[in-house]
């Protein structure tokens, strides 16, 4: 007996993978362009954060957070009572 070869519908993944790779490549190009565009702005923001005035702002922010924490703990103690 000879075996019959089935020639049914076969699914080829090549077109799907090709489109997927092309889309990923396009997204990488867009990412590189966006990073190049935002780079100088990000460096300026980082330079402002490192400036001496930023240290005093950070200290004030830390003090405000500490006060808010004490206030929250005080409220918790009142609610527990």
Phi, psi and omega in degrees: 000138178261148179275142176271137178264124180274128176247067180276184179288125178248145180260128177257127181271355183301312180299320180296313181294323179296316178294319179299316180293320178296319179295318179296320178297318179296320179294323177295318178298316178297320179298316180297318179295320180293320179294319179294327181284322184273345184310304181298323178295319180294323178294323179293319179295319179295322179295322177294323181291330181277344183303154182302327180295335181291330180294319179290324177297320180294321179295319178295321179295318178297320179296318179296319178295321178296319178296319178295323178295315178298320179297317180294321178294320178298317178296321179298317179297321178295319180291329179290329180285000000 
